[in-house]
Amino acid sequence: MADNMKSPTILPKSDGASEVTTTQGLYGVPDRLRTGLSNVKDQIKDSHPLEFTEMNYTKNQQALDMRMLRNTQGLHAPLRLQMECAVTSKIQRLPCLPSSMIALDTLMGSDDSIGFEDILGAPGDLETMGDIHSIMERKHGF
């Protein structure tokens, strides 16, 4: 065994025997066939300063809108808007059918903007459709 290799790791096989493998190759390069490709996101220790801001942009914008609405129209306006949003968020179709949530988008003012979630990952684009009866039974705990 070469001096620059790491110590071997003993991994159990499914038949009860053990197999000796190394995570590093002969020249200190990771063995990608045995360990798989590394994830760059796991190697990054610190996040970018704007990452937190971008993740919470909509929440911060809604809080700013509520503060501005309270300052201009009084306390009743943001409370009423929050109540209407809570009610309209519960209006949906059956679990196996996609809901557009157009009433909630209209109340929040996001009905005229196109985002990432509008294009990719729409439930209507799925290749398979679930069984309506089994989905409703699972939802209601039968």
C-alpha positions in Angstrom: 0.0 0.0 0.0 1.4 3.5 -0.9 2.2 6.0 1.8 -0.2 8.6 0.4 -3.3 6.4 0.5 -5.8 6.7 3.4 -6.4 3.7 5.6 -8.9 1.2 4.1 -12.5 1.3 5.2 -14.2 -2.0 5.9 -17.8 -2.1 4.5 -20.1 -5.1 5.3 -21.5 -6.9 2.3 -25.1 -8.1 2.1 -24.0 -11.8 2.4 -22.3 -11.2 5.8 -18.7 -11.0 4.6 -16.8 -7.7 4.7 -15.2 -5.8 1.8 -12.1 -3.6 2.1 -12.4 -0.3 0.1 -10.6 3.0 0.2 -12.2 6.4 -0.2 -9.0 7.8 -1.8 -7.3 6.4 -4.9 -3.6 5.6 -5.3 -2.6 9.2 -5.9 -4.9 10.9 -3.3 -7.7 11.5 -5.8 -11.2 10.5 -4.6 -12.4 7.2 -6.1 -15.6 8.4 -7.8 -16.8 5.0 -8.8 -17.0 3.8 -5.2 -17.9 7.1 -3.4 -20.0 8.9 -6.1 -19.8 12.4 -7.2 -19.3 15.1 -4.5 -21.8 17.8 -4.0 -20.3 21.3 -4.2 -23.0 22.7 -2.0 -21.8 20.5 0.9 -18.3 21.8 0.5 -19.3 25.5 0.8 -19.0 26.6 4.5 -20.4 30.1 4.3 -23.4 31.2 2.2 -23.4 34.4 0.2 -24.7 37.5 2.1 -27.6 37.9 -0.4 -28.8 34.3 -0.2 -30.8 34.9 3.0 -32.3 38.1 1.5 -33.3 36.3 -1.7 -34.9 33.4 0.1 -37.0 35.7 2.3 -37.8 38.3 -0.4 -41.6 37.6 -0.7 -42.0 37.4 3.1 -40.1 40.7 3.6 -42.1 42.4 0.8 -45.4 41.3 2.2 -44.4 42.6 5.7 -43.5 45.9 4.1 -46.8 46.1 2.3 -48.7 45.3 5.5 -46.8 48.1 7.4 -47.5 50.6 4.6 -51.2 49.6 4.5 -51.4 50.0 8.3 -49.8 53.4 8.2 -52.1 54.7 5.4 -55.4 53.0 6.2 -55.3 52.0 9.8 -55.1 48.7 11.6 -58.2 47.2 10.1 -56.9 47.0 6.6 -53.9 44.5 7.1 -56.1 42.5 9.5 -58.8 42.2 7.0 -56.4 41.3 4.2 -54.8 38.6 6.4 -58.2 37.2 7.2 -59.2 37.1 3.5 -55.8 35.4 2.6 -56.3 32.8 5.2 -59.8 32.0 3.9 -58.9 32.0 0.2 -55.8 29.8 0.8 -58.1 27.0 2.0 -60.2 26.9 -1.2 -58.8 24.2 -3.4 -59.8 21.5 -5.8 -59.6 17.8 -5.1 -56.0 16.7 -4.0 -55.3 15.0 -7.4 -56.3 18.1 -9.4 -54.1 21.2 -9.7 -55.5 24.4 -8.0 -54.6 27.7 -9.5 -55.2 29.7 -6.3 -56.1 32.7 -8.4 -58.1 34.3 -5.6 -55.1 34.3 -3.3 -52.8 35.5 -6.0 -55.2 38.4 -6.7 -55.4 39.4 -3.0 -51.6 39.3 -2.7 -51.0 41.2 -5.9 -49.0 38.5 -7.5 -51.5 37.6 -10.2 -49.7 39.6 -12.8 -46.1 38.3 -12.2 -44.6 35.2 -13.7 -42.2 33.3 -11.4 -40.2 30.1 -11.5 -43.0 28.2 -9.8 -45.4 29.2 -12.6 -43.3 27.5 -15.3 -41.6 24.5 -13.7 -43.1 22.0 -11.3 -46.7 22.6 -12.0 -48.9 19.7 -10.8 -50.7 19.7 -14.1 -47.6 18.7 -15.9 -47.1 15.5 -14.1 -47.1 12.3 -16.1 -49.1 10.3 -13.7 -52.4 11.0 -12.0 -53.3 9.5 -8.6 -56.4 7.6 -7.8 -59.0 10.1 -6.5 -60.6 7.8 -4.0 -57.3 6.6 -2.4 -55.9 10.1 -2.2 -59.1 11.4 -0.5 -59.1 8.4 1.9 -55.4 9.1 2.8 -56.2 12.8 3.3 -59.1 12.1 5.6 -57.5 9.2 7.4 -59.7 6.3 6.4 
